[in-house]
């Protein structure tokens, strides 16, 4: 299938690298044929780099309409600022393109509803490129929780200190965080939608549905935001997440899970690694949990979600390597959903749910109250969907 990337920023680069790595490992479901960005020089740069890392012939476009009008292109990957996800995503679906959208799915429940209608009308696959749950250690932890190895889940505490302006490595290139992260109109909220989308999806993946949220946010000097979020689950479990903006080159993470019969501790934000598992008085490195999972589970029920070649079967996840960071597995799942056909693991329902929880957190912050998640209500304030 011929695919195009719309958006040539840091995440567009990461997606191109992931697709190149998949092809090197024999997963040739997608052929990257075009990249698009309103900044022509950035599109040309990504097209050149994409060919350098193994893609055959990649066209650079400055108009996404040309991509959508090209009937030879089967699918698109939308990696634009969040406020544009539903605009370009709806047009892509209605143009007949299978569509994968970088997380979060949309900037509001109303925007999610527009994407739902477009997907239903077009009969095309809509997937969310949420990579964290695809990381093997995160799937291993879900298995551990499901088997009640630590007993009944009681609580989770996460502290994440980082700068939205930090530079980071993708493949062999250094890229900088997006400038629009600090703009609520474009990002919704850096803490709640950009960082929080990962955390909401992960924790619901591990522990089940969130039923209510309470959020507090404070800003120092107009730059350094602090956001504290409490989430209650249908099971009765409670989770607290603290996000703190720092200066560049200052990064810190602590994650602690407690159950009735054990606990787990990690110093890593995106994966269960660099930490310990405590069960029945015995302490083991988290990497042993992941290694055991990889030995026992992949050949059974998890093969669908981590097919051979879509990931590196190692206990450590490295954000510079898209096959240990979950991006490759996200594309493999997208391809399988198109070809089978079947629903992607993270589609419109899962993506919309994350947006609904994030929107509830923002409401809680604004109104200084606890907000319940109403999954029976559908937002209908979206108007018409059309191209």
N, C-alpha and C positions, 0 to 999 in steps of 0.2 A: 504494500500500500504506500502511496506517495503522500508524504506529510510535509507541512510547512509550519515554521515557528513564527508566531506573530508577537513581537517584542524582543528586542536584542540587548537587553540589559544583562545583569549578572545571572539571573535565573534562565534567560534565554540561552546563555552560554552553557550553563549547567545541563540544560536539556539536550543541547547539541552534543555535548561530551557523552552524556548517557546513551544517546542513540548510536553514537560511533562505537562505544564500548560494547553495546549489545551486538552490533554487526560483526565485530571482531570475534565474538564468541559464538557466531553461527545463528543468532536470532535476527533474521533478516525480514521480519514482518513489516518494518517501516523503512522507507528510503527517503531521507531528508532531501528535498528538491528545492526548497526556497526558504528564505528568512525575510522578515519584514519589520521595518521600524520607520517611524516618521522622520527620524534622523538618518538621512541617507548614508552618511559616513559610518554610522554605527552598524547599519545593515550590511554595508560592504565589508566592514571589518569582520563581522561574525561569519559572513559567507566565505571569506578568505580563510579564516581560522578553521571553519568547519571542513573545508576541503583539505586543509593541512593535517587534520587529525583523522582523516580516513573517509569522509563523505565524497562521493564522486563528482557531482556537478550541482552546485548550490547557487541559485539565482538570488540576487539582492533586490528587494522591492521596498518602496517607500509608501505604498498604498495597499492597505489590507483588502480593499475592494477588489483589486486585481487578483489577489490570492483567491478570494471567494468566487470570482467569476471564472477561474481556471478549472474547467471540468475534469482535467486530468489529475487534480489534487483530491485525494480521498478524505484526508483528515487534517485538522489543524491543532496546534498547541498554543493556547492563549496565555502568554506570560507578560501581561501588561499590569499597570497599577490597578489596584483592586476596584476602584470606581468604574473602570472600563470593562470589567469582566463580563457583566451581563449585556452590555451594549454590543461588544464584538462577538461574544458567545452566542447570543440570540441570532445575529445575522449569519454567523457561520453555520449554525444548525439549520436555519431556514434556507440556506444556500445548498444544503445537502451534504455538509461536511460532518463526519464524526469529530467530536470535539473533546479535548482534554483541557481543563482550566486549572491553572496554578492556584493553590490554596491561598486564602479562603475562597470558596465558590463565588461569593458575591459580597457586596458591601452592606446589604440590608435584606430582611425577609422579603420585602417587595421585589427586590432585584432577583432573589432566588426564585420567586414565583414566576417571574418573567421567563427565566431559563427553563423552568419546569414545563411551562406551556409550549415553549419553542421546541423542546426535546420531544414532547408528546406529539406535536403537530408534524414534526419532520421525520419521526421514527428513526432517528439517528442516536448513536451512543453518546452520552454525556458523562464524562468521568472527571474526578478531581485529582490533581497531582499532589496529593498529600503523601509525603514520603516517610514520615517518622514511624507510622505503625508497620511499615514494610521492613524495617530494620530487624534482623533476626533476634537480637537481644530483647526487643520490645515484644515480639511474638512469643519468645521464650517466657517472658514475665507473665504474659497473659495466660499461657499454659499453666504456669506455676500457681497463679491466682485461681484459675478454674479448677485445679486439682486440690485446692485448699491446703497446699503444702505449708502455708503460714497461718492456717486457720481461717476464720471469718475476717474479711477486711474491715479494719476500723478507721484508719486515717492515712492521709498522705500530706506531706509538707514539701513544697518546692520553693527554693529561693534562686532566682536568676538575676545576676547583675551583669550588664553588658551595655555597650554603646551601639545605638542604631547607625552610627557613622563609621563603625569599624570596617577595615578592609579585611578580606579573607581570600583564600586560595581556592580556585576551581580548576581542576586538572593541573596544568602548569602555568596558569595565569593568576595574577593578583587583581581582584576586583573590589570595588567599594560598595557599601550598603547604599540602597536607593535613596535619593534625595527626598522623595515624596513620603518616606516613612513618617516624618514629623507633621504631615499635613492631614488632619482629620477628614477633610473633604475627599481626599484621594485614598487614604488608607483605612478610614473608619476609626482606627486607633492602633498605634504601633503595638502597644502591649496587649490589647484585647483581641485584635484581629490578626496581626502579623505573627506575634509570638503566641498569643492565646489560642489561636486556631489549632496549632499543633497540640497544645496541652489539652484542650477540650476534646479533640478527636482521640488522643491517646487515652485519656482517663476514662472516657466512655467505652473505648475498646477494651480496656482492662476491667472496669468495674460496673458497666451498665449505665442506664440513663441518668442524667442529672435532672433533678426535679426543681431545684431552686438555687438562686445565686445571690450573693451580696458583694458589692464592690465599693471600694474607696480609692480615690486618686488624689494625689497632691503634687504640685510642681514647685521646684525651687529655682529661683533666678530665671523663670520662664523657659528653662531648657531641660532640667533634670527631673523627669517624671518618676513617681513611685506609685505603683498600683498594687493593691492588696485585694485578692479575690477569694471568697469562700464559696465552695460548691457542695451542695448536699445531694446525695444519690438516692435512688429509689430504695436501695438496700438499707439505708440509714447511715452509710459511711459518709464521713466528712473529709474534705480536702481544702487546703489553703495553698494559694499560689501568690508569691510576692515577686513582682518585676520591678527592677530598679535600673534607671539609666545611669551609666557611668561615663567617664571620659574614655577615649580610645586607649587600647592596650590594657584595660582593666576588665577582667572577665572572671566570674565566680559562679559556681553552681553547687547547690546541695539539694538532694532529693532523698526523702526518707518515707518508706512505707511501713506501716505497722499493722499486723494481724493479731488474732487472739493467741497464736502459737508461734509467731516468728516475726521477723522484720527484714527489710532490705535497705541498703544505703548506697547511693551512687553520687559520684562527683561530676557526672556528665549530664549535660542538659538534654541531649537528643536521644540518648540510649542508656541502657542499664549496663554500665561498665565503669571501671576504676572505682570499685566499691566492694561491699561484702553482703552475703546473705547469711542470716542467723536463723536456724531452724533446729528445734530440739536440743538446744545448747551447743550446737556445732556451727562453726564459722567457716564459710567457704567463699572464695572469690566469685564474683558475679560471672566471670568468664566461664567458670565450670558449668554454671546454669545454662549458658548459651551453647556451649559445646555439647552438653548432654542433649539439649533440644535438637540441635542440628543432626546428631547421630540418630535420634529416634523418630523425629516427627516429619522430616521433609519427605521421606519415602511414602508417608501415609497421607493424612488429610491436608497437610499444608503444601503439598506439591503444586496445587493450583495457584497459591499465592506467592510462592517462591520457586518458580520453575528453573530448571538447570540453565545456567548461563546468564540469568537475570540478576544474579547477586554473587558476591564472594562469600563462600561458606567459612567465614572467620568470625571469632567472637568480638572483635573490635570494629566499630564503625568510624570511618574517617570522612568528614564532610568534603574533603578534596577528591574523594573517589565516589562517584555516583552509584557504583555497584555495591558499596558497603553502606551507602547513605539512603538507600531505598528508592532512588529515582529510576533505576533500571527496572526494578520490579513493578513500579507504577506503570511504565510503558508496556511491559509484558502483559499486565492485567488488562490494560486498555486494548491491546491488540487481540487478546483472547475474547474479550467481550464483543468485539466487532465480528470476529470470525465464527464464533460458536453457533448462534449468538446467545448471549446471556448478559445479566446485569454486571457492571464492574463492581469490585469490592467496595469502592467509595464512589457512589454516584450521586444522583440528585437528592435522594432521601438523606443519605449520610452527610452530604455537603450542606444541605439546607438546615439540618439539625444543628450543625456546628455554628452556622450563621445565627440561628435563632437563640442559641445559648449566649453567643457573643453580644447580640443585640440586647438581651436581657441584662447582661452585665453592665452595658453602657447605660441602660435605663436605671439600673440600681445606683450607679455612680451619680447620675444626674439628679435623681429624685431622693437619694439617700434612704433607700428602703430595700428590703428583701423582695426579689421578684421571682415568681414561679414560672416555670416553663410550660406553656400550654401547647402540647403537641396535637391537640384536636383542632386547633384553629389554623386556618390557612390565610395568609395575608393576601387580600385581593385588591390592594391599592395600586396595582401595577398598570392599569389601563390596557391598551391593545399591544399585541406583539405582531410585528410585521417587518418585512424588508422592503 
